[in-house]
Amino acid sequence: MTHDINIYILVASAVTLAIKILPLTLIRGEIKNVTVRSFLHYVPYVTLAVMTFPAIVHATQSPISGGLALVAGMAAAWFGASLFKVALLCCSVVFVTELFI
Amino acid sequence: MTLENRQALMDGIRDGTPIGLGYFVVGFSLGIVAKYVGLSPLQGFVISLLNNASAGEYAAFVVIGSDAPYLEIALMTLVANARYVLMSTVLSQKFSPDTPFYHRIFIGFAVTDELFGITIARGGRWLNPFYNYGAMLTALPGWSLGTACGIVAWYFFSEAAVSALSVALYGMFLAVIIPPARKDKIIGGAVVVSFLMSFLAESFFPEVSAGNRTIILTLIIAGAAAVLYPIKEGDNDTRH
């Protein structure tokens, strides 16, 4: 190891914080352009969806339990279960499923 | 503190709690990798405290493990965290003009997928910074403490428990995206297309990292939705 871990941590943290803070502080006014506003409106849903699937299927010991957690979580969220309940249900489904496989 | 701010703070503390539990697990899993590439518990605590980014930290650990030049950790972190540019830009639009400037810095510090998600889910034209501060109080410590614990105790959890807990975050994502997808056909369509394209991209371009896949697909899908289905003025205020 010829590089200093502390410097690595410093560089990584500086980049991350710049990414998170600069847009928030530099963009002060309201964006008027409808296409840009629409784009920003759709971004969160698309980003979270892309990060959820298929990652959830790979996160568990077996793809079956991850897949069942996805279905159960979507159903619970569809019918209005809270953030905490959906998360708990997904975990329980994985835990119980993996007892049998 | 006004009554409204206190209520927002309490709401944030409540909504941040399950996220904090999830973060502990994420941090713990990151800690196991961090230990492998040589970080001390304190170093793990610090990098998680400052970054709060699972993909970004994981990418950083990969670079540290390969003893690569410092420039490479900067680039890897930039790419793995690029989606936060989008989230931070979205949040910049949710600050009412009379909110003091320093709130932007503090909220920028804690832009994570989940805190961003619940901020959006809370709705309203303007965000209340105190809601975010409440959520930060209960959500963020889990991340850095989890990382330190992961480094200290490799065998803290059984394999079955880790497997079960690893889907907690995805459950939270689903709780954020599914209800609006049910209410709004276009968001629903965007979510379905996102699932599908994410799956196809991973199958056909496995060499593209998960972080880059997220960036590219977000630009394509949200961009197409914006061009094909521009929001009507005022939609932003009432949709959630």
Interface residues (C-beta under 8 A of the other chain):
Chain A: M1 T2 H3 I5 N6 I7 Y8 I9 V11 A12 S13 V15 T16 L17 I19 K20 I21 L22 P23 L24 T25 L26 I27 R28 E30 I31 V34 T35 V36 R37 S38 F39 L40 H41 Y42 V43 P44 Y45 V46 T47 L48 A49 V50 M51 T52 F53 P54 A55 I56 A59 T60 Q61 S65 G66 A69 L70 G73 M74 A76 A77 W78 G80 A81 S82 L83 F84 K85 V86 A87 L88 L89 C90 C91 S92 V93 V94 F95 E98 L99
Chain B: D15 T17 P18 I19 G22 G38 L39 Q43 V46 I47 L50 N51 A53 G56 E57 A60 V63 I64 D67 A68 P69 Y70 I73 A74 T77 L78 N81 A82 R83 Y84 V85 L86 M87 S88 T89 V90 L91 S92 Q93 F95 F101 R104 I105 I107 G108 F109 V111 D113 F116 G117 I118 I120 A121 E159 A160 A161 S163 A164 L165 S166 V167 A168 L169 Y170 G171 M172 F173 L174 A175 V176 I177 I178 P179 P180 A181 R182 I186 I187 A190 V191 S194 F195 M197 S198 F199 E202 A210 R213 T214 L217 T218 I221 A222 G223 A225 A226 V227 Y229 P230 I231 E233 D235 N236
